[in-house]
Amino acid sequence: MIAFYILYAAFYFLITWQRFSYGVFLLFLLLPTYLLRFSIGPLPMTILEIMILVVCIIGILKHARHIEESLLTLFKKHRLFTLGTILFLIAATVSIFTAVDMRAALGEWKAFYIEPFALFLILYFARDRIEIKTDILLPLVLSGLATSLFAIIQHFTGWMVPWDFWQNNATYRVTTWYGFPNGVGLFIAPLVVLAVAIVWQRLFQKQKDDWATGQFVSWILLVSCFSLLLIGPLAIYYAKSTGGLIGVAAGIGMILLLHKKTRWSAVAVGIVGLISLLSIPRLHSLRAELFFQDRSGQIRLSMWQDTINLLQDRPLLGAGLASYDERIAPYHTMVNGEGIEIFHHPHNIFLTMYVNLGVFGLIGFILMIIGLFFSATRKYGLWIMVLALITTFVVTGLVDSPYIKNDLAVLFWVFPLMLVARQD
């Protein structure tokens, strides 16, 4: 099998060397290839990491332009985000040395923090060699479309669904290539919102001159977005990812609020929806789920309390990278007398950042989010898309961790790239 990976790496290197944009396209199209793992001696690697490494090497050697000037511009125009990023990465590095297992911590540091950030920087430096919409957004939408199709096939066939999620018809959930249901919602939810934003801009704002070079590619993107809008929510629903569905609704709501013609209609729909949720008896099960009254909600509340108890004993450094599941063990409690497994993270993005990176990492992360928000409100780059995606990310992150996964970490760093690349 290692021979295949070597051949793929060589083939990908040649493609990227000849046409840098093609290499970037393939990288974002094949984000789930982090699941294809192998080792080079003692060093664990994935296909996705190989592609990131190749893009970074070729980008810096052939296509990076005005690096010092670009860094100064990034700092001047996006100061809060830049400061947050510096603090975030320093805290991630320090957390290697506070971890239980330094080797595992180095793996997370490399895959979740350094590689996605390095990819962001290289693509920012080489931004005149790529088109955001055709080389990054289009392959992301296509990747989401492929994942959604797989989820729907799984729903009706059960093909490749792990036994734990297949055996109980009442709780049957699709998993696609991730092997667990939440991976489906976490990946597809922001891409559905992205598709809505692209369709909205194309059809209702009539901004045709800033689209991809060539009408054919523009139509591929538009058709792909429409297709994802049709089947993406179904895939999230079949995965029973309530957080993902709420994240989609929040992201779409943000898009509607940002446009004067739909602002008050969106507010009215939101108010009616909230009143209906609180008053209609038939919605009791949904209400119980949203207010953490069902079994899943009780598990999350217990998990969060356990995590808070851990952080009270380690308020500055947290648990360290790749150390949560071991250090939470003494604090782990039963839920209504039922023993629950220990998860790898506390299913809340802010608690997750705190336990992984410590208090300074959490502060850096929050500064990054706020910095992105304020930069977007100054209407840099694809600002409407970024605001919608940040909304989806934060809302989904209230009940899960939409960053601590290789593909999700890369996807997160697309948000600032959409602002700073200034492709539109």
Stockholm file with secondary structure:
# STOCKHOLM 1.0

chainA/1-424         MIAFYILYAAFYFLITWQRFSYGVFLLFLLLPTYLLRFSIGPLPMTILEIMILVVCIIGILKHARHIEESLLTLFKKHRLFTLGTILFLIAATVSIFTAVDMRAALGEWKAFYIEPFALFLILYFARDRIEIKTDILLPLVLSGLATSLFAIIQHFTGWMVPWDFWQNNATYRVTTWYGFPNGVGLFIAPLVVLAVAIVWQRLFQKQKDDWATGQFVSWILLVSCFSLLLIGPLAIYYAKSTGGLIGVAAGIGMILLLHKKTRWSAVAVGIVGLISLLSIPRLHSLRAELFFQDRSGQIRLSMWQDTINLLQDRPLLGAGLASYDERIAPYHTMVNGEGIEIFHHPHNIFLTMYVNLGVFGLIGFILMIIGLFFSATRKYGLWIMVLALITTFVVTGLVDSPYIKNDLAVLFWVFPLMLVARQD
#=GR chainA/1-424 SS CHHHHHHHHHHHHHHHHHCHHHHHHHHHHTGGGGGSEEEETTEEEEHHHHHHHHHHHHIIIIICCCHHHHHHHHHHHSHHHHHHHHHHHHHHHHTTTTSSCHHHHHHHIIIIIIHHHHHHHHHHHTGGGCCIIIIIIHHHHHHHHHHHHHHHHHHHHCTTCCHHHHSCGGGCCCCGGGTSHHHHHHHHHHHHHHHHHHHHIIIIICCCTTSCSSHHHHHHHHHHHHHHHHHHHHHHHHTTCHHHHHHHHHHHHHHHHTSHHHHHHHHHHHHHHHHHHHHCGGGHHHHHHHTTCSHHHHHHHHHHHHHHHHHHHSTTTCSCTTCHHHHTGGGCCCBTTBCCCCCSSCSCHHHHHHHHHHHHHHHHHHHHHHHHHHHHHTTCSSHHHHHHHHHHHHHHHTTSCTTSSHHHHHHHTHHHHHHHSCCC
#=GC SS_cons         CHHHHHHHHHHHHHHHHHCHHHHHHHHHHTGGGGGSEEEETTEEEEHHHHHHHHHHHHIIIIICCCHHHHHHHHHHHSHHHHHHHHHHHHHHHHTTTTSSCHHHHHHHIIIIIIHHHHHHHHHHHTGGGCCIIIIIIHHHHHHHHHHHHHHHHHHHHCTTCCHHHHSCGGGCCCCGGGTSHHHHHHHHHHHHHHHHHHHHIIIIICCCTTSCSSHHHHHHHHHHHHHHHHHHHHHHHHTTCHHHHHHHHHHHHHHHHTSHHHHHHHHHHHHHHHHHHHHCGGGHHHHHHHTTCSHHHHHHHHHHHHHHHHHHHSTTTCSCTTCHHHHTGGGCCCBTTBCCCCCSSCSCHHHHHHHHHHHHHHHHHHHHHHHHHHHHHTTCSSHHHHHHHHHHHHHHHTTSCTTSSHHHHHHHTHHHHHHHSCCC
//
